[in-house]
Amino acid sequence: MVVASPWRLIRSGPLAGAFNMALDQVLLDAVATGRSQPVLRLYRWAPATVTVGYGQRRPGAVDHDACLRLGIDVVRRPTGGRTVLHDREMTYAVIAPQRSRPFPGALLDNYRVIAGVLRQTLAAFGVAAELAAGRRGGSVGEGVRKHACFSAPALAELVCGRYKVAGCAQKRQGGAFLQHGSVPVEMDLDLLCRLLGGAPERLPAQRRQLADSVGWLNRFSPVPVPLDQLEAAFVETFSRQPGVELQPGLPTAEERARAEDLAASRFADPCWRRGDLPVDSPARRDYV
C-alpha cells in the first residue's frame, strides 16, 4: 500500500502574466528549499498573455506592437520552449522534488507521468491523445510555425494525430522541478498569426500552416468542454496518482509578497521580456 503525502492544491484564478510566472518561480524556490510541500497549481490569465521561452531570442518570435494594440500581455517564462498564446485554456504547474511519488526522478520519466495524467483527463471527454514521437530540438518549421509552441510537439507531449493538444516545459532547481503547461480549450488562429508577426497579406496562408499542426481540446471533443470541467477532471485524475493527497489552499502571505517583488524586478522588466539582459543584471544573475 502506497502512503499518500500531502500536496498543496492552489487555484489562483486569473492573474497578470508577470505575476503568474513569478509565483511559479517562488513556489519552486519554496519546494526546492523544503519550505513547502509539493504543489499542483491551476491558474488563468488576465489579460490574455503571450509567453516566450527563456532561451527564445529569434527576431519575430512575437510582435510586441500587435500585442500592445490588442491588449495582450507579453512575458518571458522561466522555462524553455516557443511562443504560447494563453487565453482560453487550462494552465497548470506541478512543482515537486525530482524523485518523489509519483515521479521516478529522470527528466523524461517525470514528463511522462504528467502526460499520463493529461491523457487520462482528455480521455474522460472522448479525446484520444497519444505521446508524441517527436524529439526535442527537432525541426522548427517555416513562417509563423517556427515560433509557435503548439506547432511542434516534443517528446512526452500529447497529440491527436499530427495535432499537438498539450504543451509543457520544465525547469530543475535544487533537487526539485517545475513543470508548467497548458491545454487549449479553444484557439484563435487568426489572433495567433497576428501576434507572431504575420504580415496581413500572408495571414490566410499562415493560418493554414498553423491549422495543419495546432490542436485544441474542442477541435476533437465530441461535445464542447467548459474550462471549469476540464480543470476539475485534471485535479481528480491527478489526485488518484500514487502517493498524492491534494489539500486545497492558497499561497502564503510571504509567497505572495515574494512573487510581487519578483514580478516587478524580473518578469515585468522590459529587458527580461526581450531577452537582452546584460550579463551583470541582477535578474539574469539570480536566474542563472
Residue frames relative to the residue before (quaternion, step in Angstrom):
aa qw qx qy qz dx dy dz
M 1.0000 0.0000 0.0000 0.0000 0.00 0.00 0.00
V 0.3312 -0.7466 0.5482 0.1797 3.58 -0.87 1.03
V 0.3115 -0.7440 0.5644 0.1759 3.57 -0.79 1.05
A 0.3606 -0.7537 0.5111 0.2018 3.58 -0.71 1.09
S 0.2475 -0.7468 0.6021 0.1358 3.53 -1.17 0.75
P 0.5507 -0.6282 0.4274 0.3457 3.60 -1.04 0.70
W 0.0777 -0.7458 0.6611 0.0273 3.52 -1.11 0.89
R 0.3955 -0.6823 0.5548 0.2649 3.56 -1.12 0.63
L 0.1435 -0.7501 0.6403 0.0826 3.57 -0.93 0.95
I 0.0220 -0.8123 0.5804 -0.0529 3.56 -0.45 1.27
R 0.0868 -0.7587 0.6448 0.0328 3.56 -0.78 1.08
S 0.1946 -0.8507 0.4824 0.0756 3.55 -0.17 1.29
G 0.3515 -0.7218 0.5218 0.2885 3.59 1.11 -0.55
P 0.7207 -0.4425 0.3036 0.4389 3.61 -1.27 -0.17
L 0.0493 0.7879 -0.6072 0.0901 3.56 -0.86 1.08
A 0.6224 -0.5301 0.4205 0.3935 3.55 -1.29 0.33
G 0.6510 -0.5726 0.3454 0.3592 3.55 -1.13 0.71
A 0.6685 0.5033 -0.3153 0.4477 3.60 0.85 -0.92
F 0.6726 0.4826 -0.3072 0.4694 3.59 0.96 -0.81
N 0.6092 0.5506 -0.3572 0.4451 3.60 1.00 -0.71
M 0.6963 0.4578 -0.2807 0.4762 3.58 0.85 -0.92
A 0.6408 0.5247 -0.3262 0.4557 3.57 1.02 -0.77
L 0.6625 0.5024 -0.3172 0.4562 3.59 0.94 -0.82
D 0.5991 0.5372 -0.3615 0.4710 3.61 1.03 -0.68
Q 0.6769 0.4926 -0.2953 0.4604 3.59 0.90 -0.92
V 0.6512 0.5156 -0.3159 0.4586 3.60 0.94 -0.86
L 0.6672 0.4862 -0.3060 0.4742 3.59 0.95 -0.82
L 0.6046 0.5302 -0.3530 0.4783 3.59 1.09 -0.64
D 0.6266 0.5272 -0.3334 0.4672 3.60 0.95 -0.85
A 0.6808 0.5079 -0.2935 0.4387 3.58 0.90 -0.95
V 0.6683 0.4766 -0.3032 0.4841 3.60 0.95 -0.83
A 0.6644 0.5244 -0.3106 0.4326 3.60 0.92 -0.90
T 0.7406 0.3864 -0.2217 0.5030 3.60 1.09 -0.65
G 0.5612 -0.6486 0.3687 0.3583 3.58 1.26 0.16
R 0.4930 0.6670 -0.4331 0.3529 3.59 1.23 0.23
S 0.7782 0.2460 -0.1282 0.5635 3.59 1.24 -0.29
Q 0.4871 -0.5937 0.5513 0.3261 3.50 -1.27 0.51
P 0.6656 -0.4605 0.3669 0.4586 3.62 -1.22 0.16
V 0.2576 -0.7856 0.5564 0.0828 3.54 -1.18 0.70
L 0.0660 -0.6952 0.7105 0.0868 3.50 -1.26 0.72
R 0.0224 -0.8196 0.5707 -0.0440 3.55 -0.55 1.19
L 0.1097 -0.7537 0.6446 0.0664 3.56 -1.04 0.86
Y 0.0958 0.8099 -0.5724 0.0854 3.56 -0.87 0.91
R 0.2755 -0.7337 0.6003 0.1597 3.51 -1.37 0.33
W 0.4571 -0.7012 0.5030 0.2154 3.55 -1.33 0.10
A 0.0984 0.7710 -0.6241 0.0791 3.58 -0.95 0.92
P 0.4484 -0.3474 -0.7852 0.2483 1.52 -0.83 2.38
A 0.7159 -0.3400 0.3320 0.5114 3.56 -1.32 -0.20
T 0.1546 -0.8274 0.5400 -0.0010 3.55 -0.94 0.97
V 0.2524 -0.6984 0.6454 0.1788 3.51 -1.23 0.66
T 0.0803 -0.7709 0.6286 0.0638 3.57 -0.92 0.92
V 0.1835 -0.7497 0.6253 0.1150 3.53 -1.17 0.70
G 0.5717 -0.6174 0.4222 0.3374 3.56 -1.13 0.64
Y 0.6701 -0.5299 0.3406 0.3926 3.55 -1.16 0.62
G 0.7796 0.3439 -0.1810 0.4911 3.59 0.89 -0.88
Q 0.5032 0.6748 -0.4163 0.3437 3.60 1.26 0.04
R 0.1256 0.8176 -0.5453 0.1354 3.56 -0.39 1.23
R 0.3567 0.7327 -0.5102 0.2749 3.60 1.17 0.37
P 0.5053 -0.6192 0.4939 0.3425 3.61 -0.98 0.73
G 0.7907 0.3111 -0.2307 0.4741 3.55 -0.97 0.83
A 0.3948 0.7253 -0.4846 0.2884 3.60 1.25 0.11
V 0.7801 -0.0457 0.0147 0.6238 3.59 1.17 -0.52
D 0.3614 -0.7127 0.5623 0.2129 3.57 -1.08 0.78
H 0.2699 -0.8089 0.5022 0.1439 3.58 -0.06 1.30
D 0.6299 0.5310 -0.3476 0.4477 3.61 0.99 -0.70
A 0.6520 0.5036 -0.3167 0.4701 3.58 0.96 -0.84
C 0.6305 0.5276 -0.3364 0.4592 3.59 0.99 -0.79
L 0.6524 0.5155 -0.3143 0.4581 3.58 0.95 -0.86
R 0.6675 0.5033 -0.3053 0.4559 3.59 0.90 -0.91
L 0.7619 0.3983 -0.1944 0.4722 3.57 0.96 -0.87
G 0.5074 -0.6835 0.4051 0.3337 3.58 1.26 0.11
I 0.4500 0.6708 -0.4553 0.3744 3.56 1.17 0.65
D 0.3882 -0.7163 0.5359 0.2215 3.57 -0.86 0.99
V 0.1565 -0.7625 0.6183 0.1085 3.59 -1.25 0.43
V 0.1044 0.7849 -0.6042 0.0893 3.58 -0.91 0.91
R 0.3716 -0.6955 0.5667 0.2388 3.56 -1.18 0.60
R 0.4063 -0.7251 0.5069 0.2285 3.56 -0.85 1.00
P 0.4809 -0.6205 0.5100 0.3517 3.60 -1.25 0.22
T 0.6669 0.4435 -0.2894 0.5242 3.60 1.31 0.01
G 0.6039 -0.5938 0.4031 0.3467 3.56 -1.27 0.27
G 0.4443 0.6977 -0.5056 0.2454 3.52 -1.33 -0.38
R 0.5757 -0.6014 0.4521 0.3200 3.51 -1.38 -0.10
T 0.7578 -0.4017 0.2814 0.4304 3.54 -1.37 -0.08
V 0.0555 -0.7825 0.6202 -0.0043 3.56 -1.00 0.96
L 0.2456 -0.7179 0.6313 0.1606 3.56 -1.08 0.82
H 0.1413 -0.7943 0.5897 0.0369 3.57 -0.61 1.21
D 0.2108 0.7717 -0.5703 0.1865 3.55 -0.43 1.20
R 0.8130 -0.0202 0.0492 0.5798 3.59 -0.05 -1.22
E 0.4203 0.6965 -0.4451 0.3744 3.53 0.31 1.31
M 0.4024 -0.6223 0.5933 0.3144 3.52 -1.39 0.14
T 0.0709 -0.7792 0.6224 0.0204 3.56 -0.77 1.05
Y 0.0425 -0.8050 0.5917 -0.0090 3.56 -0.89 0.94
A 0.1046 -0.7357 0.6570 0.1271 3.52 -1.38 0.27
V 0.1116 -0.7476 0.6521 0.0590 3.54 -1.00 0.94
I 0.0032 0.7992 -0.5974 0.0663 3.57 -0.69 1.14
A 0.2233 0.7847 -0.5300 0.2313 3.57 -0.46 1.20
P 0.6071 -0.4819 0.4458 0.4478 3.59 -1.26 0.14
Q 0.6034 -0.6070 0.3756 0.3556 3.56 -1.02 0.80
R 0.7823 0.1764 -0.0983 0.5893 3.59 0.99 -0.78
S 0.4177 0.6464 -0.5257 0.3624 3.55 -0.06 1.35
R 0.5915 -0.5801 0.3984 0.3936 3.59 -0.99 0.70
P 0.6034 -0.2273 -0.7641 -0.0222 1.51 -1.83 1.78
F 0.4972 0.7035 -0.3899 0.3253 3.61 1.23 0.34
P 0.4220 -0.7284 0.4825 0.2420 3.61 -0.80 1.02
G 0.5948 -0.6014 0.3543 0.3989 3.60 1.14 -0.52
A 0.6591 0.4877 -0.3210 0.4740 3.60 0.95 -0.78
L 0.6464 -0.5721 0.3459 0.3676 3.56 -1.04 0.84
L 0.7382 0.4188 -0.2432 0.4695 3.58 0.64 -1.11
D 0.6180 0.5462 -0.3495 0.4446 3.60 1.05 -0.68
N 0.6608 0.4933 -0.3121 0.4718 3.58 0.97 -0.79
Y 0.5841 0.5487 -0.3588 0.4785 3.58 1.09 -0.67
R 0.6931 0.5044 -0.2875 0.4273 3.57 0.85 -1.00
V 0.5929 0.5605 -0.3736 0.4413 3.60 1.06 -0.66
I 0.6953 0.4545 -0.2785 0.4821 3.58 0.85 -0.97
A 0.6125 0.5374 -0.3518 0.4608 3.59 1.04 -0.71
G 0.6315 0.5367 -0.3347 0.4485 3.57 1.04 -0.71
V 0.6266 0.5180 -0.3297 0.4800 3.57 1.05 -0.76
L 0.6678 0.4932 -0.3014 0.4690 3.59 0.90 -0.89
R 0.6377 0.5343 -0.3310 0.4453 3.57 0.97 -0.83
Q 0.6583 0.4940 -0.3041 0.4797 3.59 0.95 -0.86
T 0.6310 0.5402 -0.3312 0.4475 3.57 1.03 -0.79
L 0.6835 0.4712 -0.2913 0.4752 3.58 0.87 -0.91
A 0.6168 0.5557 -0.3500 0.4338 3.58 1.04 -0.72
A 0.5987 0.5756 -0.3606 0.4245 3.60 1.10 -0.61
F 0.7206 0.3816 -0.2328 0.5300 3.59 1.26 -0.40
G 0.6152 -0.5968 0.3310 0.3948 3.57 1.22 0.42
V 0.5498 0.5911 -0.4019 0.4322 3.58 1.22 0.41
A 0.1980 -0.7967 0.5650 0.0826 3.58 -0.57 1.18
A 0.0122 0.8050 -0.5897 0.0639 3.57 -0.32 1.28
E 0.1823 -0.7751 0.5990 0.0847 3.55 -1.21 0.62
L 0.5861 -0.5474 0.4513 0.3915 3.54 -1.27 0.37
A 0.4790 -0.6669 0.4894 0.2937 3.56 -0.96 0.86
A 0.3647 -0.7303 0.5395 0.2063 3.53 -1.10 0.74
G 0.4584 0.7077 -0.4324 0.3195 3.58 1.31 0.05
R 0.3719 -0.7085 0.5580 0.2200 3.52 -1.33 -0.02
R 0.5158 -0.6362 0.4672 0.3330 3.58 -0.95 0.85
G 0.7838 0.2875 -0.2367 0.4970 3.52 -1.00 0.88
G 0.4208 0.7238 -0.4554 0.3028 3.56 1.23 0.34
S 0.8147 -0.2385 0.1962 0.4908 3.53 -1.29 -0.48
V 0.3315 -0.7665 0.5210 0.1764 3.55 -0.95 0.88
G 0.4933 -0.6718 0.4423 0.3312 3.62 1.16 -0.07
E 0.4899 -0.6521 0.5038 0.2846 3.52 -1.35 -0.27
G 0.8208 0.2546 -0.1735 0.4809 3.53 -1.34 0.31
V 0.8220 -0.1694 0.1348 0.5267 3.58 -1.01 -0.82
R 0.5519 0.6296 -0.4019 0.3707 3.62 1.14 -0.45
K 0.6351 0.5637 -0.3550 0.3909 3.62 1.00 -0.65
H 0.7103 0.4222 -0.2609 0.4992 3.60 1.24 -0.33
A 0.6563 0.5567 -0.3089 0.4049 3.61 1.13 -0.56
C 0.4740 -0.6975 0.4659 0.2678 3.55 -0.71 1.13
F 0.7459 0.4387 -0.2458 0.4368 3.59 0.79 -0.98
S 0.5707 0.5643 -0.4103 0.4330 3.60 1.20 0.26
A 0.7752 0.2944 -0.1390 0.5413 3.61 1.25 -0.22
P 0.1728 -0.8034 0.5617 0.0957 3.62 -0.07 1.22
A 0.2085 -0.7640 0.6014 0.1056 3.54 -1.11 0.81
L 0.7211 -0.4076 0.3186 0.4608 3.54 -1.30 0.11
A 0.8332 0.1777 -0.1774 0.4926 3.57 -1.07 0.91
E 0.5549 0.5111 -0.4408 0.4864 3.57 1.19 0.48
L 0.4767 -0.7146 0.4560 0.2328 3.56 -1.19 0.57
V 0.0670 -0.7850 0.6157 0.0112 3.53 -1.07 0.82
C 0.2103 -0.6828 0.6750 0.1840 3.50 -1.38 0.41
G 0.7776 -0.0669 -0.0099 0.6251 3.54 -0.12 1.27
R 0.7735 -0.2733 0.2206 0.5276 3.57 -0.64 -1.09
Y 0.5931 0.6073 -0.3456 0.3999 3.58 1.28 -0.03
K 0.3490 -0.7372 0.5441 0.1966 3.56 -0.76 1.05
V 0.1055 -0.8290 0.5488 0.0202 3.58 -0.78 1.05
A 0.7785 0.1581 -0.1257 0.5942 3.61 1.25 -0.09
G 0.1050 -0.8042 0.5842 0.0293 3.56 -0.78 1.04
C 0.0038 0.8046 -0.5935 0.0200 3.57 -1.16 0.56
A 0.0593 -0.7600 0.6448 0.0557 3.53 -1.36 0.30
Q 0.1917 -0.8110 0.5501 0.0538 3.56 -1.07 0.72
K 0.0897 -0.7571 0.6451 0.0513 3.52 -1.25 0.65
R 0.1893 -0.7802 0.5874 0.1021 3.58 -1.00 0.83
Q 0.0767 0.7938 -0.5930 0.1110 3.52 -1.04 0.86
G 0.8788 -0.0339 0.0242 0.4753 3.56 -0.86 0.99
G 0.7277 -0.4313 0.2501 0.4711 3.58 0.97 0.78
A 0.6781 0.4051 -0.2865 0.5421 3.59 1.29 0.14
F 0.2001 -0.7726 0.5848 0.1453 3.56 -1.29 0.19
L 0.2219 -0.7062 0.6559 0.1476 3.49 -1.36 0.53
Q 0.0418 0.7452 -0.6656 -0.0004 3.55 -0.92 0.92
H 0.0369 0.7677 -0.6398 0.0027 3.51 -0.79 1.01
G 0.0297 0.8027 -0.5898 0.0834 3.50 -1.13 0.74
S 0.2678 -0.7715 0.5634 0.1254 3.52 -1.31 0.12
V 0.1577 -0.7264 0.6599 0.1093 3.49 -1.34 0.56
P 0.2768 -0.7721 0.5429 0.1801 3.62 -0.32 1.15
V 0.3238 -0.7123 0.5881 0.2047 3.54 -1.04 0.84
E 0.7581 0.0276 -0.0061 0.6515 3.55 1.12 -0.81
M 0.1295 -0.7844 0.6011 0.0817 3.58 -1.24 0.35
D 0.2317 -0.7529 0.6050 0.1155 3.55 -0.85 1.06
L 0.2263 -0.8227 0.5074 0.1207 3.59 -0.01 1.28
D 0.6047 0.5494 -0.3646 0.4467 3.61 1.06 -0.64
L 0.6640 0.4899 -0.3004 0.4785 3.57 0.94 -0.91
L 0.6421 0.5277 -0.3321 0.4460 3.60 0.91 -0.86
C 0.6337 0.5256 -0.3332 0.4595 3.60 0.96 -0.81
R 0.6724 0.5009 -0.3020 0.4536 3.58 0.87 -0.91
L 0.6865 0.4839 -0.2857 0.4614 3.58 0.97 -0.81
L 0.6727 0.4683 -0.2905 0.4937 3.57 1.21 -0.43
G 0.6164 -0.6019 0.3318 0.3843 3.56 1.24 0.30
G 0.3109 0.7671 -0.5084 0.2375 3.57 1.14 0.51
A 0.4324 -0.6874 0.5167 0.2712 3.60 -0.89 0.93
P 0.6006 -0.6085 0.3669 0.3665 3.64 -0.90 0.87
E 0.6954 0.4797 -0.2951 0.4464 3.59 0.89 -0.86
R 0.7143 0.4311 -0.2518 0.4904 3.59 1.21 -0.38
L 0.3933 0.7623 -0.4577 0.2339 3.60 1.24 -0.09
P 0.6520 0.5097 -0.3618 0.4293 3.66 0.79 -0.78
A 0.6793 0.4757 -0.2998 0.4716 3.61 0.90 -0.88
Q 0.6686 0.4954 -0.3073 0.4617 3.59 0.97 -0.82
R 0.6077 0.5393 -0.3526 0.4643 3.56 1.09 -0.66
R 0.6391 0.5175 -0.3268 0.4658 3.59 0.99 -0.78
Q 0.5951 0.5628 -0.3582 0.4481 3.59 1.06 -0.74
L 0.7073 0.4529 -0.2652 0.4735 3.56 0.81 -1.01
A 0.6355 0.5513 -0.3320 0.4266 3.58 0.98 -0.83
D 0.6543 0.5242 -0.3106 0.4480 3.59 1.18 -0.51
S 0.8013 0.2741 -0.1443 0.5118 3.62 1.20 -0.20
V 0.6816 0.4923 -0.2874 0.4588 3.60 1.13 -0.58
G 0.1072 -0.8046 0.5827 0.0393 3.57 -0.90 0.96
W 0.0486 -0.7558 0.6497 0.0661 3.54 -1.36 0.20
L 0.7012 -0.5242 0.2758 0.3969 3.54 -1.14 0.66
N 0.7581 0.4078 -0.2307 0.4536 3.57 0.69 -1.05
R 0.4764 0.6131 -0.4611 0.4296 3.57 1.26 0.23
F 0.7909 0.3036 -0.1282 0.5156 3.56 1.14 -0.66
S 0.5682 0.6112 -0.3957 0.3834 3.60 1.14 -0.40
P 0.5405 -0.6360 0.4385 0.3333 3.63 -0.97 0.79
V 0.7715 0.0840 -0.0557 0.6282 3.58 1.15 -0.65
P 0.6150 -0.5636 0.3826 0.3972 3.63 -1.07 0.59
V 0.2484 -0.7722 0.5739 0.1122 3.57 -0.97 0.95
P 0.3402 -0.7279 0.5523 0.2219 3.63 -0.69 1.01
L 0.6062 -0.5852 0.4001 0.3605 3.56 -1.11 0.72
D 0.6282 0.5455 -0.3488 0.4313 3.62 0.92 -0.82
Q 0.6664 0.4987 -0.3058 0.4622 3.59 0.96 -0.82
L 0.6290 0.5291 -0.3350 0.4606 3.57 1.01 -0.77
E 0.6629 0.4989 -0.3108 0.4638 3.60 0.89 -0.90
A 0.6595 0.5132 -0.3147 0.4501 3.59 0.91 -0.89
A 0.6595 0.5031 -0.3090 0.4652 3.58 0.98 -0.81
F 0.6340 0.5267 -0.3295 0.4604 3.60 1.02 -0.77
V 0.6565 0.4998 -0.3122 0.4709 3.59 0.92 -0.88
E 0.6514 0.5158 -0.3163 0.4578 3.59 0.92 -0.87
T 0.6743 0.4853 -0.3016 0.4678 3.58 0.89 -0.88
F 0.6470 0.5160 -0.3214 0.4601 3.60 0.95 -0.86
S 0.6477 0.5476 -0.3210 0.4214 3.58 0.98 -0.83
R 0.6636 0.5055 -0.3026 0.4610 3.60 1.21 -0.42
Q 0.4800 0.6678 -0.4504 0.3477 3.61 1.21 0.03
P 0.6086 -0.5875 0.3804 0.3739 3.61 -1.04 0.71
G 0.8423 0.2065 -0.1577 0.4723 3.56 -0.91 0.94
V 0.6207 0.5541 -0.3400 0.4384 3.61 1.23 0.14
E 0.0393 0.7584 -0.6491 0.0429 3.55 -0.91 1.01
L 0.2151 -0.8194 0.5223 0.0976 3.58 -0.19 1.29
Q 0.0727 -0.7803 0.6212 0.0001 3.53 -0.94 1.00
P 0.3577 -0.7639 0.4914 0.2167 3.63 -0.34 1.19
G 0.2032 0.7622 -0.5957 0.1513 3.53 -1.09 0.79
L 0.4220 -0.6728 0.5463 0.2659 3.53 -1.35 -0.22
P 0.6199 -0.4917 0.4200 0.4445 3.59 -1.20 0.21
T 0.5019 -0.6384 0.4828 0.3278 3.56 -1.07 0.66
A 0.6636 -0.4863 0.3756 0.4267 3.56 -1.28 0.27
E 0.6406 0.5197 -0.3256 0.4622 3.58 1.03 -0.76
E 0.6561 0.5047 -0.3164 0.4634 3.59 0.93 -0.84
R 0.6469 0.5063 -0.3291 0.4658 3.60 0.95 -0.78
A 0.6577 0.5058 -0.3191 0.4580 3.58 0.94 -0.85
R 0.6496 0.5043 -0.3165 0.4728 3.58 0.96 -0.82
A 0.6546 0.5088 -0.3143 0.4624 3.59 0.99 -0.80
E 0.6324 0.5195 -0.3388 0.4641 3.60 0.99 -0.75
D 0.6516 0.5033 -0.3157 0.4716 3.59 0.97 -0.83
L 0.6937 0.4780 -0.2824 0.4588 3.58 0.89 -0.94
A 0.6023 0.5479 -0.3577 0.4572 3.59 1.06 -0.68
A 0.6965 0.4736 -0.2759 0.4632 3.59 0.90 -0.93
S 0.7555 0.4261 -0.2268 0.4431 3.59 0.84 -0.98
R 0.7966 0.2686 -0.1366 0.5241 3.59 1.10 -0.56
F 0.8148 0.3525 -0.1995 0.4148 3.56 0.24 -1.24
A 0.6929 0.4133 -0.2887 0.5154 3.61 1.15 -0.41
D 0.4641 0.6783 -0.4411 0.3605 3.59 1.27 -0.04
P 0.4667 -0.6976 0.4573 0.2940 3.64 -0.66 1.02
C 0.6326 0.5299 -0.3429 0.4489 3.60 1.04 -0.68
W 0.6339 0.5071 -0.3292 0.4823 3.60 0.99 -0.78
R 0.6523 0.5314 -0.3173 0.4375 3.56 0.92 -0.92
R 0.7141 0.4333 -0.2579 0.4856 3.59 0.98 -0.81
G 0.4268 -0.7184 0.4552 0.3075 3.58 1.20 -0.40
D 0.6021 0.5648 -0.3690 0.4270 3.60 1.16 0.46
L 0.1907 0.7927 -0.5517 0.1756 3.59 0.98 0.82
P 0.4708 -0.6503 0.5058 0.3156 3.61 -0.99 0.73
V 0.6753 -0.5300 0.3379 0.3859 3.54 -1.19 0.60
D 0.7513 0.3923 -0.2241 0.4810 3.61 0.97 -0.79
S 0.3609 0.7333 -0.4999 0.2867 3.60 1.22 0.29
P 0.5262 -0.6317 0.4554 0.3416 3.65 -0.93 0.79
A 0.6401 0.5335 -0.3412 0.4351 3.60 0.96 -0.79
R 0.6835 0.4560 -0.2939 0.4884 3.60 0.88 -0.88
R 0.6461 0.5308 -0.3331 0.4357 3.61 0.92 -0.85
D 0.6546 0.5092 -0.3132 0.4628 3.59 0.98 -0.82
Y 0.6846 0.5031 -0.3040 0.4311 3.58 0.95 -0.80
V 0.7769 0.3314 -0.1745 0.5062 3.56 0.71 -1.08
